[in-house]
């Protein structure tokens, strides 16, 4: 039972924190370009966080092929738990990207 909980937690936390890290790291490091171009680092952080949110979700879930395979097995092979698991993994990546976006918007003073 304990191994199952740890495995499930890892399967959900990995996409969450990966998507969170893509947003926060990408926006922070990408805003360094504003120093070299004499732009606003805070505005650049907001723009980058907004534009890479979709890609952070994809990176968080590990690409799309495995996800579509899990959805296919859930729908066409009658495995509802596989479908539920893929939806939870996607939701985890989405929530991580959303939290990362919120952190960047909050740190940079809002939109």
C-alpha positions, 0 to 999 in steps of 0.5 A: 500500500505504501509503495502505491502511494509513493508511486502515485505521489511521484507520478503527480508531483513530477509534472506539477513541479516540472511545469512550475519550474519551466514557468518560473525558471524560464521567466526569470532567466529569460528576463535577463534579456531585458537588461541587454536590450534596455527593456523592462525585466518585469514586463518581460517576465510577465510576457514570457510567463504568459507565452510559455504556459502551454509549453510548460504543461506539455513539458510537465506531462512529458510530451503528448504521445504517452498521454494520448496512448493512456487516453486511448487505452482508457477509452477504447480498451475499457480501462477507466483507471488509465484514463483517470490517471492521465487526466490527473497527470494532465491536471497536475501539470496544468496546476503547476503551470498555473501556480508558476504563472501566478508566482511570476505575475505576483512577483512582477506586480501584476498584469 
